[in-house]
Amino acid sequence: MKGELQACNNVLELIGNTPLIKLNNITSNLKGTFLAKVEGFNPGHSTKDRIALYIIEQAEKKGILNPGDTIIETTSGNTGFSLAMVSIIKGYKCILAVSSKSSKDKIDMLTTMGATVYVCPAHVPADDPRSYYEVAKRLHKEIPGSIYINQYFNELNIDAHYLSTGQEIWKQTGGKITHLIACSGTGGTISGIARYLKEKKPKVQVIGIDAYGSVLKKYHETREFDESEIYPYRIEGLGKNLIPTATDFDHIDRFIKVTDENSAHTARELAKTEGLFVGYTSGAAMQGIKQLAEEGIFNENSIVVVIFPDHGSRYMSKIYSDCWMKQQGFLDAVNVESAEIEYIK
């Protein structure tokens, strides 16, 4: 007797339901149980698959997106890849305004997926006409039949994670989660998960990871935008030089800042200790856990979930390149992490 065909209709059916993986070695000296929500298992290798599909499908339901239309977005790379992937399946054109801070790997992936890419200078004010925010807005005005996803100021960014990621984490932990640790860029991921978890269990502590050079932590604490906080940093997809409305600051208990260097080393440590090849922001989130543990906020009963947003393959020319790490001053004669390579002639 022949069995039924077991196959997905397309890659979009693989979005979501990512695994929760226990961290054993990197946390061996820490109190508590630490679980990673590894979003690199999405077909587009990042958590942004969730919002790309959800926002596009909502636009279709509202009749504001029709076959052959153009999708435009501002992205550090991951959302762009996810939008390009969804556009291929659904038959849309895709134009992306990308920060020059994005790795070459990410930009190459976007063009490979058929997207038109505009690379914009990273270290200019958000309202500068050259910024990737303003370039995307301009393109939307100029191109008929286009929609601007606008993830930084789109409430659907939060809804996508409220309806998927938050519910998955609650189910996967059996409601036992005590802490959520997540990086904050647009803020949609941490905000959507936080809203769901806080509804189920108000005592869950939600801690956002921010970068030095970003305004988010101080804004959360004072509700004041302090331009003097802004300066260049290297981590992609973490922190901001503006205040995204897709960040629900009321559902986040606190922020902690991490450095570019520590985050890069911690990402590489995850690969070597846990076999998890994850991205720069994943290293940042794990570094945040280390710093929080030093404060003593975790105990033996803590069930800590950390979001690992994307896959390490997007950072081969950056944190996983010894050359790049040395150029940043992150590697020296004493601190060399890579395995030796021996060529047989």
C-alpha positions as CSV (number, residue, x, y, z in Angstrom):
1,M,0.0,0.0,0.0
2,K,1.4,3.3,-1.1
3,G,1.6,6.2,1.5
4,E,0.5,9.7,0.9
5,L,2.8,12.3,-0.6
6,Q,4.5,14.3,2.2
7,A,5.6,17.6,0.8
8,C,5.2,21.3,1.3
9,N,3.6,23.3,-1.4
10,N,6.3,25.9,-1.2
11,V,9.0,27.2,1.2
12,L,6.5,29.6,2.9
13,E,4.9,26.6,4.6
14,L,8.1,26.1,6.6
15,I,8.0,29.5,8.3
16,G,7.6,29.3,12.1
17,N,7.6,26.5,14.6
18,T,11.4,26.9,15.1
19,P,13.0,24.7,17.7
20,L,13.9,25.6,21.3
21,I,17.4,24.2,22.0
22,K,18.9,23.9,25.5
23,L,22.3,25.6,25.9
24,N,24.6,23.4,27.9
25,N,28.3,24.3,27.7
26,I,28.3,28.1,27.3
27,T,26.0,28.3,30.4
28,S,27.7,25.6,32.5
29,N,28.8,28.1,35.1
30,L,25.5,30.0,35.2
31,K,22.5,29.4,37.5
32,G,19.3,28.4,35.7
33,T,18.1,26.7,32.5
34,F,18.9,28.5,29.2
35,L,17.0,27.8,26.1
36,A,17.6,29.3,22.6
37,K,14.8,29.9,20.2
38,V,16.8,29.4,17.0
39,E,15.2,31.4,14.2
40,G,17.8,30.4,11.7
41,F,15.7,27.3,11.1
42,N,13.2,29.3,9.2
43,P,13.5,28.8,5.4
44,G,14.9,32.3,5.0
45,H,17.3,31.7,7.9
46,S,15.9,34.5,10.2
47,T,13.0,35.6,12.4
48,K,12.1,38.1,9.7
49,D,10.4,35.4,7.6
50,R,7.5,35.7,10.1
51,I,6.8,39.4,9.6
52,A,7.5,39.3,5.8
53,L,4.8,36.7,5.2
54,Y,2.3,38.1,7.7
55,I,2.5,41.7,6.6
56,I,2.3,40.8,2.9
57,E,-0.7,38.5,3.5
58,Q,-2.5,41.2,5.5
59,A,-1.9,43.7,2.6
60,E,-3.4,41.1,0.2
61,K,-6.4,40.6,2.4
62,K,-7.0,44.4,2.5
63,G,-6.7,44.7,-1.3
64,I,-3.7,47.1,-1.2
65,L,-1.3,44.6,-2.8
66,N,-2.1,43.1,-6.2
67,P,-0.3,40.7,-8.6
68,G,2.7,42.3,-10.2
69,D,3.0,45.1,-7.6
70,T,6.2,46.2,-6.0
71,I,7.3,45.7,-2.4
72,I,9.7,48.3,-1.0
73,E,11.4,48.1,2.3
74,T,14.2,49.5,4.5
75,T,16.3,46.6,5.9
76,S,19.7,45.7,7.4
77,G,19.4,42.5,5.2
78,N,17.3,39.9,6.9
79,T,13.9,41.4,6.4
80,G,14.9,42.1,2.8
81,F,15.8,38.5,2.2
82,S,12.5,37.3,3.6
83,L,10.5,39.8,1.5
84,A,12.4,38.8,-1.6
85,M,11.7,35.1,-0.9
86,V,8.0,35.8,-0.3
87,S,7.9,38.0,-3.4
88,I,9.3,35.2,-5.6
89,I,6.6,32.8,-4.5
90,K,3.7,35.3,-4.7
91,G,4.8,37.1,-7.9
92,Y,5.8,40.6,-6.7
93,K,8.8,42.8,-7.5
94,C,11.0,43.6,-4.6
95,I,13.1,46.8,-4.0
96,L,15.3,47.2,-0.9
97,A,17.1,50.1,0.7
98,V,19.9,48.6,2.6
99,S,22.4,50.1,5.1
100,S,26.0,50.1,4.0
101,K,26.7,48.5,7.4
102,S,25.1,45.3,6.1
103,S,27.6,42.5,5.3
104,K,28.5,41.9,1.7
105,D,27.1,38.3,2.2
106,K,23.7,39.8,2.9
107,I,23.7,42.1,0.0
108,D,24.8,39.3,-2.4
109,M,22.0,37.1,-1.1
110,L,19.4,39.9,-1.8
111,T,20.5,40.3,-5.4
112,T,20.6,36.5,-5.8
113,M,17.0,36.4,-4.7
114,G,16.1,38.9,-7.5
115,A,15.7,42.0,-5.4
116,T,16.8,45.5,-6.6
117,V,19.1,46.8,-3.9
118,Y,20.0,50.4,-3.0
119,V,23.0,50.6,-0.6
120,C,22.7,53.7,1.5
121,P,25.3,55.3,3.9
122,A,24.9,53.9,7.4
123,H,26.1,56.8,9.5
124,V,23.8,59.6,8.5
125,P,20.8,61.0,10.4
126,A,17.5,59.1,9.9
127,D,16.0,62.2,8.1
128,D,18.9,62.6,5.7
129,P,17.7,62.1,2.1
130,R,20.5,59.5,1.7
131,S,19.4,57.4,4.7
132,Y,17.8,54.1,3.9
133,Y,14.6,55.2,5.5
134,E,14.3,58.3,3.2
135,V,15.4,56.4,0.1
136,A,12.7,53.8,0.6
137,K,10.1,56.5,1.2
138,R,11.2,58.3,-2.0
139,L,11.0,55.1,-4.1
140,H,7.5,54.3,-2.8
141,K,6.3,57.8,-3.9
142,E,8.0,57.4,-7.3
143,I,6.9,53.9,-8.2
144,P,3.2,53.3,-9.0
145,G,1.6,50.1,-7.6
146,S,4.1,49.9,-4.7
147,I,3.7,49.3,-1.0
148,Y,6.2,50.3,1.7
149,I,6.4,47.7,4.4
150,N,7.9,50.2,6.9
151,Q,8.8,47.6,9.6
152,Y,10.0,50.2,12.0
153,F,6.6,51.9,12.2
154,N,4.3,49.0,11.4
155,E,2.1,47.6,14.2
156,L,1.8,44.4,12.2
157,N,5.5,43.8,12.9
158,I,4.4,43.3,16.6
159,D,1.3,41.3,15.7
160,A,3.2,38.7,13.7
161,H,5.3,37.7,16.7
162,Y,2.3,38.0,19.1
163,L,0.5,35.5,17.0
164,S,3.4,33.1,16.3
165,T,6.7,33.4,18.2
166,G,5.2,34.3,21.6
167,Q,2.7,31.4,21.4
168,E,5.3,28.9,20.4
169,I,7.6,29.9,23.3
170,W,4.8,29.6,25.8
171,K,3.9,26.2,24.5
172,Q,7.5,24.9,24.2
173,T,8.3,25.9,27.8
174,G,5.0,24.7,29.2
175,G,4.4,28.1,30.5
176,K,7.5,27.8,32.8
177,I,9.5,30.7,31.2
178,T,10.7,33.2,33.7
179,H,12.9,35.5,31.5
180,L,12.9,36.5,27.8
181,I,16.1,37.9,26.4
182,A,16.0,39.4,22.9
183,C,17.8,42.0,20.8
184,S,15.8,45.1,19.9
185,G,16.1,46.7,16.5
186,T,12.7,47.5,15.0
187,G,11.4,46.0,18.3
188,G,8.8,43.9,16.7
189,T,10.2,40.5,17.8
190,I,10.7,41.4,21.5
191,S,7.4,43.4,21.7
192,G,5.2,40.8,20.1
193,I,6.6,38.0,22.2
194,A,6.5,40.2,25.4
195,R,2.8,41.1,24.9
196,Y,1.8,37.5,24.6
197,L,3.9,36.2,27.5
198,K,2.9,39.1,29.8
199,E,-0.8,38.3,29.1
200,K,-0.2,34.7,30.2
201,K,2.3,35.4,33.0
202,P,2.8,39.0,34.0
203,K,5.8,38.2,36.2
204,V,7.9,37.1,33.1
205,Q,10.9,39.4,32.9
206,V,11.5,40.8,29.4
207,I,15.0,42.2,28.8
208,G,16.1,43.9,25.6
209,I,19.6,44.0,24.3
210,D,20.8,47.3,22.9
211,A,24.1,48.5,21.4
212,Y,26.4,51.2,22.5
213,G,25.7,54.0,20.0
214,S,22.0,53.4,20.0
215,V,19.2,55.4,21.7
216,L,16.9,52.7,22.8
217,K,18.0,52.0,26.4
218,K,18.0,55.6,27.4
219,Y,14.7,56.2,25.7
220,H,13.2,53.3,27.6
221,E,14.4,54.7,30.9
222,T,13.6,58.4,30.4
223,R,11.2,58.5,27.4
224,E,13.6,61.1,26.0
225,F,15.3,60.9,22.6
226,D,19.0,61.8,23.2
227,E,20.8,62.4,20.0
228,S,24.1,62.6,21.9
229,E,23.8,58.8,22.5
230,I,24.2,58.1,18.7
231,Y,27.6,57.1,17.3
232,P,28.7,54.4,14.8
233,Y,28.8,50.7,15.9
234,R,29.2,47.5,14.0
235,I,26.4,45.1,15.0
236,E,23.7,44.8,12.3
237,G,20.0,44.7,13.1
238,L,20.5,45.8,16.7
239,G,19.8,49.2,18.3
240,K,18.6,52.3,16.5
241,N,19.3,56.0,15.8
242,L,15.5,56.7,16.0
243,I,12.6,55.5,18.1
244,P,10.6,52.8,16.2
245,T,6.9,52.7,17.0
246,A,7.1,49.0,16.4
247,T,8.8,48.8,19.8
248,D,6.3,48.5,22.7
249,F,8.5,49.9,25.5
250,D,5.8,49.3,28.1
251,H,6.1,45.6,27.8
252,I,9.9,45.5,28.1
253,D,11.2,45.6,31.7
254,R,14.7,46.9,31.0
255,F,17.5,47.1,28.5
256,I,21.2,46.2,28.8
257,K,23.9,47.3,26.4
258,V,26.6,45.1,24.9
259,T,29.7,45.9,22.9
260,D,30.5,45.0,19.3
261,E,33.7,43.1,20.3
262,N,32.1,41.0,23.1
263,S,29.1,40.2,20.9
264,A,31.4,39.0,18.0
265,H,33.4,36.8,20.3
266,T,30.3,35.3,22.0
267,A,28.8,34.4,18.6
268,R,32.0,32.5,17.8
269,E,32.0,30.9,21.2
270,L,28.4,29.6,20.6
271,A,29.7,27.9,17.4
272,K,32.5,26.2,19.3
273,T,30.7,25.2,22.5
274,E,27.1,24.5,21.3
275,G,27.6,23.8,17.6
276,L,25.2,26.6,16.8
277,F,26.3,28.7,13.9
278,V,24.4,31.9,14.5
279,G,24.6,35.6,13.6
280,Y,26.0,38.7,15.2
281,T,22.8,39.6,17.1
282,S,22.6,36.1,18.5
283,G,26.1,36.7,20.0
284,A,24.8,40.0,21.4
285,A,21.9,38.3,23.0
286,M,24.1,35.6,24.6
287,Q,26.5,38.3,25.7
288,G,23.6,40.0,27.4
289,I,22.9,36.8,29.3
290,K,26.5,36.7,30.5
291,Q,26.3,40.2,31.8
292,L,22.9,39.7,33.5
293,A,24.2,36.5,35.2
294,E,27.0,38.6,36.6
295,E,24.4,40.8,38.2
296,G,22.9,37.7,39.8
297,I,19.4,38.1,38.4
298,F,19.1,34.3,37.6
299,N,18.7,31.5,40.1
300,E,18.4,27.7,39.9
301,N,14.7,28.0,39.1
302,S,15.1,30.4,36.2
303,I,13.9,29.3,32.8
304,V,15.5,31.7,30.4
305,V,14.6,31.9,26.7
306,V,16.9,33.8,24.4
307,I,16.1,34.7,20.8
308,F,18.8,33.8,18.2
309,P,17.5,35.9,15.3
310,D,19.5,34.6,12.3
311,H,22.1,32.2,10.8
312,G,25.9,32.7,10.9
313,S,26.2,32.2,7.1
314,R,25.3,35.9,6.7
315,Y,28.4,37.0,8.5
316,M,31.2,35.1,6.8
317,S,32.9,38.3,5.7
318,K,32.5,39.8,9.2
319,I,32.6,38.1,12.6
320,Y,33.5,34.7,11.1
321,S,36.4,36.3,9.2
322,D,39.7,36.5,11.1
323,C,40.8,39.2,8.7
324,W,37.7,41.4,9.5
325,M,38.1,40.7,13.2
326,K,41.7,41.7,13.2
327,Q,40.9,44.9,11.2
328,Q,38.4,45.8,14.0
329,G,41.0,45.1,16.6
330,F,39.0,42.2,17.9
331,L,41.8,39.6,17.5
332,D,45.4,39.8,18.6
333,A,48.3,37.5,19.1
334,V,46.9,36.4,22.5
335,N,43.3,36.2,21.4
336,V,43.1,34.1,18.3
337,E,40.1,31.7,18.1
338,S,40.1,30.1,14.8
339,A,41.3,26.5,14.2
340,E,44.6,26.2,12.4
341,I,44.6,25.4,8.7
342,E,47.3,23.1,7.3
343,Y,47.7,22.8,3.5
344,I,49.0,19.5,2.2
345,K,51.1,19.9,-0.9
